[in-house]
Amino acid sequence: MKREELLSYSAEDINRMTKAELLALAKAEQKNLKDAIRRLRKSDISSPALKQYEKTGNISAKKSMTLNQLRHEVMKGQVMLRYKTGTVAGAREF
């Protein structure tokens, strides 16, 4: 999924999702975040989003998680994806 598609989900949408849907969304966010962080590290640009990621760590997505834990991880991923400095272009503008 693309970043825009991941960010299109509202809190109400996330609360209505099943465990399987939340797990798929969390895994897609996890992949997108890892790719973005890899690009930021490769570019050697200092970014507040990168610092926050290193402080809090990546989101986790496991089958053994409860529905509320998955919702929490998805919302955490949504916040991290919304950072303007989470992309190389946004970090350069900063």
Protein Blocks (a to p, Z undefined) as FASTA:
>chain_A
ZZklmmmpcfklmmmpcfklmmmmmmmmmmmmmmmmmmmmmnopacfklmmmmmnopadd
dfkbcfklmmmmmmmmmmmmmpmklpfklmmmZZ
